[in-house]
Amino acid sequence: MSQSLHPMLNIAIKAARAAGAIINRGSQDLDILKISRKGPNDFVSEVDQMAEAAIIEVLLTAYPGHGILAEESGREHGAQNSEFVWIIDPLDGTTNFLHGFPVYAVSIALAWRGVVQQAVVYDPTRNDLFYASRGRGAFLNDKRLRVSKRTRLADSLVGTGFPFRKGDNAQRYIKMFDTVMQACAGVRRPGAAALDLCYVAAGWYDGFFETGLSPWDIAAGSLMITEAGGLVGNFTGDADFLYQREVVAGNPKVYGQLVTLLAPYSKAIKGDEGHDGHHPVGVHVAAPAEVPTATDALAAAVAADAVAPITPADAGEPAEAAKAGEPAARERKPVRIRKLDAPQSEGFGSDRPRGPRPDMGDRPRGPRPEGDRPRATGKPAPGRPLPTKR
């Protein structure tokens, strides 16, 4: 790489490549892999576990005082109270991997005091390395990444992911999918959220949204997007998305339009429950809050109008105070505007009141100074006849 990278980013790249080598070897012998289930439609293979072990070994060898939050082992490894936490998904897109569908990646992010500082997403099938450091930009291999410049959602390509675990609200997602699909140019679902977010950063997607994601799915990709000039948040547009199980991202114009469409479907959660159901230590997440949809709000307004009693004002009677003890509204009367009488002439015989002359203020009194007298010109004043000659 031509540029100098942050030392912690270099270690993350080393760990991602080590995991990628294990994944590539495992992809050659899919038939003999040992596969187990974490839940319905949620698989884990021995390749996931081996790749995660390799990543943790590289990271803790370089930084033994750092914490670890990994998909398969949780917080079992590393320091428990460190301000530095590595967030790891050793194989994002396990189902794709097990079927030989070449869309999966290694995702590694470093958070300091809860804010992601370094990020790596490695696609071993294409040898594509996405990486970013906070404040220093996002890159694909050695090429700087920038989000797309499209401004209209109607012209945009949007990525997403389908709910697949037990307990996911598929009907809610179908409504979201229908809303977005009718508003954009196309929707894609490859099946690896870490890569989806990187595709937004690269400008290949104009936007992305998904529900049910864990921190290790989106931590690295979210930094890629912000460093590439994009925006990422939850469905209401807030920056609190890492543990909210919902995320929307895109270039600034498309992001705003997606938030407008998805805000009615936002659903806060009690806490982050990963695949193993454990909550991360020291993470505070808002309590759940149901957000009514636009249809619900319209139905409620119609119902309220149907049962509302007829008020005296509606029946054409004089309005009374709405509540006891409140003064009645003051009745407004029409205002009659009269024209002023024409002023009389101020000559003799007028009725103009007499009185002292108005105060002249600070105007000087007495004779005019000599220098202010008009000069004699030898000509009569205008309007006066010439004097007769003797």
TITI-652588 format. One record per residue (C-alpha): z, x, y; residue number from 1; residue in one letter. Coordinates in steps of 0.001 Angstrom, whole numbers, always signed. Layout:
+---------+---------+---------+-----+-----+
|      zz |      xx |      yy |   n | res |
+---------+---------+---------+-----+-----+
|       Z |       X |       Y | NUM |   A |
...
+---------+---------+---------+-----+-----+
END
This chain:
+---------+---------+---------+-----+-----+
|      zz |      xx |      yy |   n | res |
+---------+---------+---------+-----+-----+
|      +0 |      +0 |      +0 |   1 |   M |
|    -977 |   +1309 |   +3403 |   2 |   S |
|   +2059 |     +79 |   +5328 |   3 |   Q |
|   +5660 |   +1182 |   +4961 |   4 |   S |
|   +7765 |   -1526 |   +3339 |   5 |   L |
|  +11444 |   -2313 |   +3585 |   6 |   H |
|  +13371 |    -492 |    +808 |   7 |   P |
|  +14731 |   -3752 |    -594 |   8 |   M |
|  +11231 |   -5214 |    -637 |   9 |   L |
|  +10003 |   -2172 |   -2551 |  10 |   N |
|  +12696 |   -2724 |   -5186 |  11 |   I |
|  +11729 |   -6406 |   -5459 |  12 |   A |
|   +8074 |   -5454 |   -5977 |  13 |   I |
|   +9069 |   -2984 |   -8679 |  14 |   K |
|  +11087 |   -5686 |  -10443 |  15 |   A |
|   +8271 |   -8250 |  -10161 |  16 |   A |
|   +5709 |   -5891 |  -11658 |  17 |   R |
|   +8056 |   -5070 |  -14548 |  18 |   A |
|   +8437 |   -8775 |  -15275 |  19 |   A |
|   +4680 |   -9289 |  -14943 |  20 |   G |
|   +3999 |   -6665 |  -17591 |  21 |   A |
|   +6295 |   -8508 |  -20021 |  22 |   I |
|   +4587 |  -11822 |  -19252 |  23 |   I |
|   +1099 |  -10388 |  -19772 |  24 |   N |
|   +2102 |   -8961 |  -23145 |  25 |   R |
|   +3637 |  -12271 |  -24160 |  26 |   G |
|    +490 |  -14203 |  -23194 |  27 |   S |
|   -1384 |  -12371 |  -25968 |  28 |   Q |
|    +871 |  -13799 |  -28690 |  29 |   D |
|   +1706 |  -17332 |  -27612 |  30 |   L |
|   +1733 |  -18626 |  -31199 |  31 |   D |
|   +4693 |  -16485 |  -32249 |  32 |   I |
|   +6887 |  -16984 |  -29180 |  33 |   L |
|  +10281 |  -18590 |  -29627 |  34 |   K |
|  +10516 |  -21643 |  -27436 |  35 |   I |
|  +13542 |  -23803 |  -26685 |  36 |   S |
|  +14116 |  -26876 |  -24538 |  37 |   R |
|  +16465 |  -27096 |  -21580 |  38 |   K |
|  +15662 |  -30799 |  -21317 |  39 |   G |
|  +12792 |  -33259 |  -21710 |  40 |   P |
|   +9542 |  -31519 |  -20731 |  41 |   N |
|  +11567 |  -28505 |  -19582 |  42 |   D |
|  +10873 |  -25431 |  -21698 |  43 |   F |
|  +12144 |  -21877 |  -21809 |  44 |   V |
|  +10634 |  -19106 |  -23882 |  45 |   S |
|  +11882 |  -15708 |  -24875 |  46 |   E |
|   +9397 |  -14319 |  -22344 |  47 |   V |
|  +11328 |  -16084 |  -19544 |  48 |   D |
|  +14554 |  -14512 |  -20734 |  49 |   Q |
|  +13107 |  -11033 |  -21211 |  50 |   M |
|  +11407 |  -11077 |  -17812 |  51 |   A |
|  +14616 |  -12213 |  -16104 |  52 |   E |
|  +16624 |   -9479 |  -17810 |  53 |   A |
|  +14128 |   -6848 |  -16638 |  54 |   A |
|  +14272 |   -8101 |  -13048 |  55 |   I |
|  +18076 |   -8153 |  -12945 |  56 |   I |
|  +18269 |   -4654 |  -14394 |  57 |   E |
|  +15977 |   -3226 |  -11704 |  58 |   V |
|  +17777 |   -5027 |   -8873 |  59 |   L |
|  +21351 |   -4245 |   -9909 |  60 |   L |
|  +20497 |    -621 |  -10681 |  61 |   T |
|  +19418 |    -212 |   -7049 |  62 |   A |
|  +22005 |   -2587 |   -5508 |  63 |   Y |
|  +24979 |   -3094 |   -7831 |  64 |   P |
|  +26979 |   -4870 |   -5101 |  65 |   G |
|  +24467 |   -7684 |   -4659 |  66 |   H |
|  +24716 |  -11175 |   -6103 |  67 |   G |
|  +22239 |  -12875 |   -8428 |  68 |   I |
|  +21091 |  -16504 |   -8614 |  69 |   L |
|  +18590 |  -16797 |  -11474 |  70 |   A |
|  +16944 |  -19767 |  -13145 |  71 |   E |
|  +18011 |  -18954 |  -16695 |  72 |   E |
|  +21383 |  -17221 |  -16233 |  73 |   S |
|  +22575 |  -18732 |  -12943 |  74 |   G |
|  +25264 |  -16574 |  -11291 |  75 |   R |
|  +26351 |  -14833 |  -14453 |  76 |   E |
|  +25252 |  -11397 |  -13216 |  77 |   H |
|  +25949 |   -9442 |  -10067 |  78 |   G |
|  +28707 |   -9689 |   -7473 |  79 |   A |
|  +30105 |  -13167 |   -6957 |  80 |   Q |
|  +30993 |  -12955 |   -3253 |  81 |   N |
|  +28267 |  -10722 |   -1840 |  82 |   S |
|  +26440 |  -11623 |   +1371 |  83 |   E |
|  +23242 |  -10444 |    -352 |  84 |   F |
|  +21951 |  -12741 |   -3100 |  85 |   V |
|  +18752 |  -12268 |   -5089 |  86 |   W |
|  +17145 |  -15626 |   -5973 |  87 |   I |
|  +14989 |  -15238 |   -9073 |  88 |   I |
|  +12497 |  -17314 |  -11031 |  89 |   D |
|  +11200 |  -14965 |  -13748 |  90 |   P |
|   +8359 |  -17279 |  -14770 |  91 |   L |
|   +7446 |  -20164 |  -12496 |  92 |   D |
|   +5031 |  -22365 |  -14425 |  93 |   G |
|   +6411 |  -21924 |  -17944 |  94 |   T |
|   +4553 |  -24971 |  -19290 |  95 |   T |
|   +1254 |  -23558 |  -18000 |  96 |   N |
|   +2074 |  -20214 |  -19603 |  97 |   F |
|   +2856 |  -21747 |  -23005 |  98 |   L |
|    -499 |  -23568 |  -23002 |  99 |   H |
|   -2500 |  -20558 |  -21858 | 100 |   G |
|   -3258 |  -22158 |  -18488 | 101 |   F |
|   -3365 |  -19124 |  -16162 | 102 |   P |
|   -1338 |  -20459 |  -13230 | 103 |   V |
|   +2166 |  -18976 |  -13258 | 104 |   Y |
|   +4037 |  -16308 |  -11329 | 105 |   A |
|   +7195 |  -14250 |  -10837 | 106 |   V |
|   +9238 |  -15235 |   -7770 | 107 |   S |
|  +11944 |  -13020 |   -6228 | 108 |   I |
|  +13675 |  -13525 |   -2878 | 109 |   A |
|  +16606 |  -11796 |   -1173 | 110 |   L |
|  +18871 |  -13953 |    +977 | 111 |   A |
|  +21424 |  -12512 |   +3394 | 112 |   W |
|  +24101 |  -14980 |   +4477 | 113 |   R |
|  +21935 |  -17803 |   +3202 | 114 |   G |
|  +18747 |  -16778 |   +5053 | 115 |   V |
|  +15806 |  -15360 |   +3089 | 116 |   V |
|  +14912 |  -11864 |   +4301 | 117 |   Q |
|  +12566 |  -10430 |   +1642 | 118 |   Q |
|  +10157 |  -12216 |    -698 | 119 |   A |
|   +7792 |  -11351 |   -3535 | 120 |   V |
|   +5570 |  -13638 |   -5611 | 121 |   V |
|   +3511 |  -11879 |   -8272 | 122 |   Y |
|    +624 |  -13530 |  -10139 | 123 |   D |
|    +195 |  -11349 |  -13257 | 124 |   P |
|   -3027 |  -12996 |  -14452 | 125 |   T |
|   -4895 |  -12047 |  -11241 | 126 |   R |
|   -2728 |   -9074 |  -10248 | 127 |   N |
|   -2156 |  -10793 |   -6894 | 128 |   D |
|    +962 |   -9615 |   -5090 | 129 |   L |
|   +2238 |  -11809 |   -2258 | 130 |   F |
|   +5080 |  -10270 |    -244 | 131 |   Y |
|   +6842 |  -10748 |   +3077 | 132 |   A |
|   +9691 |   -9354 |   +5176 | 133 |   S |
|  +11331 |  -11448 |   +7859 | 134 |   R |
|   +9787 |  -10569 |  +11211 | 135 |   G |
|   +7108 |   -8321 |   +9696 | 136 |   R |
|   +4509 |  -10777 |   +8411 | 137 |   G |
|   +3247 |  -11945 |   +5027 | 138 |   A |
|    +604 |  -10196 |   +2944 | 139 |   F |
|   -1571 |  -10624 |    -138 | 140 |   L |
|   -1938 |   -7112 |   -1511 | 141 |   N |
|   -2804 |   -5337 |   +1792 | 142 |   D |
|   -4329 |   -8312 |   +3612 | 143 |   K |
|   -2352 |  -10095 |   +6336 | 144 |   R |
|   -1916 |  -13813 |   +5650 | 145 |   L |
|   -2336 |  -16622 |   +8169 | 146 |   R |
|   -2121 |  -20368 |   +7630 | 147 |   V |
|   -5217 |  -22512 |   +8111 | 148 |   S |
|   -6362 |  -23774 |  +11516 | 149 |   K |
|   -7149 |  -27358 |  +10561 | 150 |   R |
|   -5608 |  -29903 |  +12870 | 151 |   T |
|   -6345 |  -33227 |  +11146 | 152 |   R |
|   -4667 |  -34305 |   +7926 | 153 |   L |
|   -7801 |  -36283 |   +7089 | 154 |   A |
|   -9681 |  -32961 |   +6714 | 155 |   D |
|   -6902 |  -31161 |   +4825 | 156 |   S |
|   -6373 |  -30089 |   +1223 | 157 |   L |
|   -2772 |  -30696 |    +142 | 158 |   V |
|    -908 |  -29299 |   -2868 | 159 |   G |
|   +1876 |  -31070 |   -4737 | 160 |   T |
|   +3797 |  -31199 |   -8006 | 161 |   G |
|   +4496 |  -34101 |  -10332 | 162 |   F |
|   +7999 |  -35139 |  -11447 | 163 |   P |
|   +8469 |  -34334 |  -15101 | 164 |   F |
|  +12200 |  -34182 |  -15843 | 165 |   R |
|  +14371 |  -37003 |  -17091 | 166 |   K |
|  +15925 |  -38823 |  -14163 | 167 |   G |
|  +13129 |  -38029 |  -11715 | 168 |   D |
|  +12049 |  -41120 |   -9796 | 169 |   N |
|   +8408 |  -41335 |  -10816 | 170 |   A |
|   +7808 |  -44645 |   -9030 | 171 |   Q |
|   +9039 |  -43195 |   -5746 | 172 |   R |
|   +6723 |  -40233 |   -6185 | 173 |   Y |
|   +3742 |  -42469 |   -6968 | 174 |   I |
|   +4245 |  -44229 |   -3638 | 175 |   K |
|   +4414 |  -40882 |   -1835 | 176 |   M |
|   +1346 |  -39621 |   -3659 | 177 |   F |
|    -621 |  -42749 |   -2765 | 178 |   D |
|    +408 |  -42474 |    +900 | 179 |   T |
|    -645 |  -38833 |   +1216 | 180 |   V |
|   -3765 |  -39135 |    -927 | 181 |   M |
|   -5216 |  -41851 |   +1302 | 182 |   Q |
|   -4515 |  -39778 |   +4431 | 183 |   A |
|   -5954 |  -36394 |   +3385 | 184 |   C |
|   -9188 |  -34920 |   +2021 | 185 |   A |
|   -7770 |  -34077 |   -1415 | 186 |   G |
|   -4613 |  -33391 |   -3441 | 187 |   V |
|   -4162 |  -30590 |   -5999 | 188 |   R |
|   -1431 |  -29969 |   -8597 | 189 |   R |
|   -1729 |  -26597 |  -10402 | 190 |   P |
|   +1886 |  -26596 |  -11628 | 191 |   G |
|   +3577 |  -23540 |  -10075 | 192 |   A |
|   +5388 |  -24260 |   -6797 | 193 |   A |
|   +5854 |  -20582 |   -5898 | 194 |   A |
|   +2091 |  -20061 |   -5958 | 195 |   L |
|   +1460 |  -23374 |   -4180 | 196 |   D |
|   +3543 |  -22198 |   -1223 | 197 |   L |
|   +1728 |  -18857 |   -1166 | 198 |   C |
|   -1571 |  -20729 |   -1110 | 199 |   Y |
|    -402 |  -22522 |   +2030 | 200 |   V |
|    +468 |  -19156 |   +3588 | 201 |   A |
|   -2989 |  -17838 |   +2678 | 202 |   A |
|   -4695 |  -20857 |   +4257 | 203 |   G |
|   -6131 |  -22104 |    +943 | 204 |   W |
|   -3993 |  -25221 |   +1179 | 205 |   Y |
|   -3360 |  -26884 |   +4510 | 206 |   D |
|    -112 |  -28483 |   +3321 | 207 |   G |
|   +2218 |  -28973 |    +369 | 208 |   F |
|   +4977 |  -31360 |    -686 | 209 |   F |
|   +7114 |  -31814 |   -3790 | 210 |   E |
|  +10452 |  -33201 |   -4936 | 211 |   T |
|  +12956 |  -31997 |   -7533 | 212 |   G |
|  +12558 |  -28275 |   -6808 | 213 |   L |
|  +15349 |  -25709 |   -7127 | 214 |   S |
|  +16064 |  -22780 |   -4790 | 215 |   P |
|  +14397 |  -20240 |   -7083 | 216 |   W |
|  +11173 |  -22285 |   -6997 | 217 |   D |
|  +10769 |  -22196 |   -3203 | 218 |   I |
|  +12894 |  -19388 |   -1713 | 219 |   A |
|  +10217 |  -16668 |   -1783 | 220 |   A |
|   +7298 |  -18955 |    -943 | 221 |   G |
|   +9067 |  -20438 |   +2065 | 222 |   S |
|   +9323 |  -17031 |   +3753 | 223 |   L |
|   +5628 |  -16406 |   +3054 | 224 |   M |
|   +4747 |  -19566 |   +4983 | 225 |   I |
|   +6922 |  -18937 |   +8033 | 226 |   T |
|   +5752 |  -15329 |   +8282 | 227 |   E |
|   +2149 |  -16546 |   +8078 | 228 |   A |
|   +2662 |  -18901 |  +11025 | 229 |   G |
|   +3408 |  -22107 |   +9124 | 230 |   G |
|   +6365 |  -24475 |   +8952 | 231 |   L |
|   +8524 |  -25562 |   +6039 | 232 |   V |
|  +11363 |  -28104 |   +5818 | 233 |   G |
|  +12590 |  -31212 |   +4066 | 234 |   N |
|  +10889 |  -34593 |   +4376 | 235 |   F |
|  +12602 |  -35338 |   +7694 | 236 |   T |
|  +11421 |  -32049 |   +9192 | 237 |   G |
|  +14833 |  -30338 |   +9109 | 238 |   D |
|  +15080 |  -26678 |   +8130 | 239 |   A |
|  +17721 |  -27555 |   +5511 | 240 |   D |
|  +15445 |  -27655 |   +2467 | 241 |   F |
|  +16518 |  -24901 |     +55 | 242 |   L |
|  +19083 |  -27059 |   -1761 | 243 |   Y |
|  +17779 |  -30529 |    -859 | 244 |   Q |
|  +15375 |  -30912 |   -3802 | 245 |   R |
|  +12508 |  -31843 |   -1480 | 246 |   E |
|  +10139 |  -29675 |    +512 | 247 |   V |
|   +7114 |  -30106 |   +2754 | 248 |   V |
|   +5101 |  -27235 |   +4236 | 249 |   A |
|   +1875 |  -26586 |   +6080 | 250 |   G |
|    +279 |  -25247 |   +9202 | 251 |   N |
|   +2022 |  -26630 |  +12319 | 252 |   P |
|    -425 |  -29484 |  +12935 | 253 |   K |
|    -663 |  -30702 |   +9351 | 254 |   V |
|   +3069 |  -30213 |   +8780 | 255 |   Y |
|   +3899 |  -32658 |  +11567 | 256 |   G |
|   +1557 |  -35290 |  +10148 | 257 |   Q |
|   +2968 |  -34875 |   +6626 | 258 |   L |
|   +6541 |  -35240 |   +7897 | 259 |   V |
|   +5578 |  -38505 |   +9594 | 260 |   T |
|   +4266 |  -39857 |   +6280 | 261 |   L |
|   +7066 |  -38523 |   +4055 | 262 |   L |
|  +10140 |  -39164 |   +6232 | 263 |   A |
|  +10687 |  -42692 |   +4813 | 264 |   P |
|  +10954 |  -41153 |   +1327 | 265 |   Y |
|  +13535 |  -38499 |   +2223 | 266 |   S |
|  +16645 |  -38601 |     +74 | 267 |   K |
|  +19602 |  -36289 |    +672 | 268 |   A |
|  +21591 |  -35128 |   -2339 | 269 |   I |
|  +25227 |  -34369 |   -3103 | 270 |   K |
|  +24548 |  -30776 |   -4007 | 271 |   G |
|  +22147 |  -28480 |   -5731 | 272 |   D |
|  +22046 |  -29120 |   -9425 | 273 |   E |
|  +19807 |  -26674 |  -11151 | 274 |   G |
|  +18368 |  -27060 |  -14579 | 275 |   H |
|  +21775 |  -26293 |  -16020 | 276 |   D |
|  +23576 |  -28694 |  -13643 | 277 |   G |
|  +25668 |  -26008 |  -11886 | 278 |   H |
|  +26239 |  -26001 |   -8152 | 279 |   H |
|  +25815 |  -22741 |   -6226 | 280 |   P |
|  +28999 |  -21265 |   -4842 | 281 |   V |
|  +29618 |  -21674 |   -1128 | 282 |   G |
|  +26705 |  -23997 |    -478 | 283 |   V |
|  +27386 |  -27176 |   +1462 | 284 |   H |
|  +24866 |  -29957 |   +1095 | 285 |   V |
|  +24821 |  -33318 |   +2836 | 286 |   A |
|  +25831 |  -36475 |    +989 | 287 |   A |
|  +23102 |  -38811 |    -256 | 288 |   P |
|  +21691 |  -41284 |   +2222 | 289 |   A |
|  +19157 |  -43960 |   +1468 | 290 |   E |
|  +16368 |  -44102 |   +4041 | 291 |   V |
|  +14697 |  -47538 |   +4261 | 292 |   P |
|  +10951 |  -47631 |   +4040 | 293 |   T |
|   +8748 |  -49200 |   +6691 | 294 |   A |
|   +8163 |  -52200 |   +4382 | 295 |   T |
|  +11914 |  -52777 |   +4005 | 296 |   D |
|  +12425 |  -52616 |   +7772 | 297 |   A |
|   +9647 |  -55134 |   +8395 | 298 |   L |
|  +11029 |  -57538 |   +5774 | 299 |   A |
|  +14506 |  -57308 |   +7297 | 300 |   A |
|  +13148 |  -58079 |  +10776 | 301 |   A |
|  +11242 |  -61127 |   +9503 | 302 |   V |
|  +14330 |  -62406 |   +7665 | 303 |   A |
|  +16463 |  -61986 |  +10783 | 304 |   A |
|  +14015 |  -64036 |  +12845 | 305 |   D |
|  +13982 |  -66791 |  +10229 | 306 |   A |
|  +17756 |  -67364 |  +10300 | 307 |   V |
|  +18399 |  -66714 |  +14002 | 308 |   A |
|  +19828 |  -69844 |  +15783 | 309 |   P |
|  +18046 |  -71335 |  +18764 | 310 |   I |
|  +19790 |  -70297 |  +21948 | 311 |   T |
|  +20029 |  -72449 |  +25080 | 312 |   P |
|  +17567 |  -70133 |  +26759 | 313 |   A |
|  +15051 |  -70798 |  +23959 | 314 |   D |
|  +15462 |  -74589 |  +24442 | 315 |   A |
|  +14814 |  -74415 |  +28182 | 316 |   G |
|  +18473 |  -75088 |  +29169 | 317 |   E |
|  +20460 |  -73005 |  +31641 | 318 |   P |
|  +21570 |  -69756 |  +30035 | 319 |   A |
|  +25286 |  -69288 |  +29354 | 320 |   E |
|  +27294 |  -66149 |  +28812 | 321 |   A |
|  +26532 |  -64583 |  +25429 | 322 |   A |
|  +30175 |  -63863 |  +24705 | 323 |   K |
|  +33430 |  -65460 |  +25810 | 324 |   A |
|  +34983 |  -63671 |  +28714 | 325 |   G |
|  +31733 |  -62259 |  +30051 | 326 |   E |
|  +30606 |  -63521 |  +33491 | 327 |   P |
|  +27553 |  -65725 |  +33517 | 328 |   A |
|  +24363 |  -64177 |  +34765 | 329 |   A |
|  +23823 |  -64779 |  +38506 | 330 |   R |
|  +20974 |  -67171 |  +39189 | 331 |   E |
|  +18205 |  -65690 |  +41238 | 332 |   R |
|  +16821 |  -67763 |  +44127 | 333 |   K |
|  +13467 |  -67326 |  +45760 | 334 |   P |
|  +13502 |  -65093 |  +48797 | 335 |   V |
|  +11860 |  -66457 |  +51932 | 336 |   R |
|  +10264 |  -63891 |  +54173 | 337 |   I |
|   +9825 |  -64863 |  +57840 | 338 |   R |
|   +7422 |  -63243 |  +60207 | 339 |   K |
|   +8849 |  -61647 |  +63315 | 340 |   L |
|   +8124 |  -63409 |  +66594 | 341 |   D |
|   +5489 |  -61746 |  +68730 | 342 |   A |
|   +7124 |  -59635 |  +71496 | 343 |   P |
|   +6872 |  -60999 |  +75011 | 344 |   Q |
|   +5396 |  -58982 |  +77816 | 345 |   S |
|   +7894 |  -56845 |  +79538 | 346 |   E |
|   +6706 |  -57597 |  +83055 | 347 |   G |
|   +8421 |  -59722 |  +85704 | 348 |   F |
|   +9918 |  -62903 |  +84392 | 349 |   G |
|  +10371 |  -61629 |  +80897 | 350 |   S |
|  +13574 |  -62372 |  +79033 | 351 |   D |
|  +14061 |  -58797 |  +78017 | 352 |   R |
|  +17766 |  -58025 |  +78177 | 353 |   P |
|  +18803 |  -55793 |  +80997 | 354 |   R |
|  +21312 |  -53047 |  +80626 | 355 |   G |
|  +21972 |  -49411 |  +81138 | 356 |   P |
|  +19245 |  -46999 |  +80404 | 357 |   R |
|  +19488 |  -45356 |  +77003 | 358 |   P |
|  +21191 |  -42059 |  +76766 | 359 |   D |
|  +18778 |  -39234 |  +77447 | 360 |   M |
|  +20713 |  -36863 |  +75218 | 361 |   G |
|  +20888 |  -33288 |  +76351 | 362 |   D |
|  +18011 |  -33610 |  +78770 | 363 |   R |
|  +18840 |  -31579 |  +81929 | 364 |   P |
|  +19717 |  -33586 |  +85054 | 365 |   R |
|  +19042 |  -32820 |  +88741 | 366 |   G |
|  +16071 |  -31427 |  +90584 | 367 |   P |
|  +13293 |  -29840 |  +88694 | 368 |   R |
|  +13270 |  -26069 |  +88821 | 369 |   P |
|  +10914 |  -24568 |  +91317 | 370 |   E |
|   +8815 |  -22957 |  +88691 | 371 |   G |
|   +8089 |  -26364 |  +87079 | 372 |   D |
|   +6624 |  -28016 |  +90223 | 373 |   R |
|   +2931 |  -28861 |  +90012 | 374 |   P |
|    +690 |  -26517 |  +91946 | 375 |   R |
|   -1093 |  -27817 |  +95085 | 376 |   A |
|   -4834 |  -27942 |  +94525 | 377 |   T |
|   -5956 |  -29541 |  +97804 | 378 |   G |
|   -7417 |  -32498 |  +95966 | 379 |   K |
|   -6027 |  -36009 |  +96013 | 380 |   P |
|   -4357 |  -37430 |  +92982 | 381 |   A |
|   -6635 |  -39435 |  +90716 | 382 |   P |
|   -7051 |  -43021 |  +91951 | 383 |   G |
|   -6063 |  -42358 |  +95582 | 384 |   R |
|   -8567 |  -42405 |  +98476 | 385 |   P |
|   -9224 |  -39340 | +100546 | 386 |   L |
|   -7229 |  -39241 | +103805 | 387 |   P |
|   -9137 |  -40018 | +106947 | 388 |   T |
|  -10014 |  -37167 | +109237 | 389 |   K |
|   -8692 |  -37226 | +112785 | 390 |   R |
+---------+---------+---------+-----+-----+
END
